[in-house]
């Protein structure tokens, strides 16, 4: 049985965002990048015709020079076309330089 706080968090999350597994790649080339790939999920009704479409999310965190990191979030249609688009880009100081 879940505690009340876990249930409250689960109740606030839309059902389409619950992903069972997260895959990741950490390759030696380039050594300054990590990619997280999430399992497909059904899109919520954000626009006409979108409800129930299957999407994947991919997050790429990369060192951008010596003093910055860039975090990109992509959505990819999980219909075999591999159509993707950049949803959000965040540029931050490198971890050692954050206050």
C-alpha positions as CSV (number, residue, x, y, z in Angstrom):
1,X,0.0,0.0,0.0
2,X,1.3,3.4,-0.9
3,X,1.6,6.2,1.6
4,X,-0.5,9.3,1.2
5,X,2.2,11.5,-0.2
6,X,3.0,9.0,-3.0
7,X,-0.7,8.7,-3.8
8,X,-1.0,12.5,-3.9
9,X,2.0,12.8,-6.4
10,X,0.6,10.0,-8.5
11,X,-2.9,11.7,-8.6
12,X,-1.3,14.9,-9.9
13,X,0.6,13.3,-12.7
14,X,-1.3,12.8,-16.0
15,X,-1.5,9.1,-16.9
16,X,0.3,9.7,-20.2
17,X,3.5,10.7,-18.4
18,X,4.0,7.5,-16.4
19,X,6.9,5.7,-18.0
20,X,7.9,2.3,-16.7
21,X,11.5,2.2,-17.9
22,X,14.2,4.8,-18.8
23,X,17.0,3.7,-21.1
24,X,20.2,5.6,-21.3
25,X,23.4,5.6,-23.4
26,X,26.8,6.7,-22.3
27,X,29.2,6.3,-25.1
28,X,32.9,7.1,-25.1
29,X,32.6,9.3,-28.2
30,X,31.7,12.0,-27.4
31,X,32.6,11.7,-23.7
32,X,30.7,14.9,-22.7
33,X,27.2,13.8,-23.6
34,X,24.5,11.6,-22.0
35,X,21.2,10.6,-23.7
36,X,18.1,9.4,-21.8
37,X,15.4,7.6,-23.8
38,X,12.0,7.1,-22.3
39,X,9.5,4.4,-23.2
40,X,6.6,5.5,-25.5
41,X,3.5,7.0,-23.9
42,X,0.1,8.0,-25.1
43,X,-0.1,11.8,-25.7
44,X,-2.7,13.6,-23.7
45,X,-5.4,15.7,-25.6
46,X,-3.2,18.8,-26.2
47,X,-4.6,19.6,-29.6
48,X,-7.3,18.2,-31.9
49,X,-6.2,14.8,-33.2
50,X,-3.4,14.3,-30.7
51,X,-5.1,12.3,-28.0
52,X,-3.7,8.7,-27.9
53,X,-0.8,9.3,-30.3
54,X,2.2,7.5,-29.1
55,X,5.3,9.6,-28.4
56,X,8.8,8.9,-27.0
57,X,10.8,11.5,-25.1
58,X,14.6,11.8,-25.4
59,X,16.7,14.0,-23.2
60,X,20.3,14.9,-24.2
61,X,22.6,16.6,-21.7
62,X,25.8,17.8,-23.2
63,X,28.8,19.9,-22.1
64,X,28.8,23.0,-24.2
65,X,32.4,24.2,-23.9
66,X,34.1,24.4,-20.5
67,X,31.6,26.5,-18.6
68,X,28.1,25.5,-19.9
69,X,25.8,22.5,-20.2
70,X,22.9,22.2,-22.6
71,X,19.9,20.1,-21.8
72,X,17.6,19.4,-24.8
73,X,14.3,17.6,-24.6
74,X,12.9,16.0,-27.8
75,X,9.6,14.4,-28.6
76,X,9.6,11.6,-31.2
77,X,6.6,10.1,-32.9
78,X,6.5,6.4,-32.0
79,X,4.9,5.4,-35.3
80,X,7.9,4.3,-37.2
81,X,8.5,7.6,-39.0
82,X,11.1,8.9,-36.4
83,X,9.7,12.4,-36.7
84,X,11.2,14.4,-33.9
85,X,11.1,18.0,-32.7
86,X,13.0,20.0,-30.0
87,X,10.5,20.8,-27.2
88,X,12.7,22.6,-24.7
89,X,16.4,23.7,-24.5
90,X,18.0,24.8,-21.2
91,X,21.5,26.2,-21.0
92,X,23.2,26.1,-17.6
93,X,26.6,26.8,-16.1
94,X,28.6,23.7,-15.7
95,X,28.0,21.9,-12.3
96,X,31.2,23.2,-10.8
97,X,30.3,26.8,-11.6
98,X,26.7,26.8,-10.3
99,X,25.9,28.8,-7.2
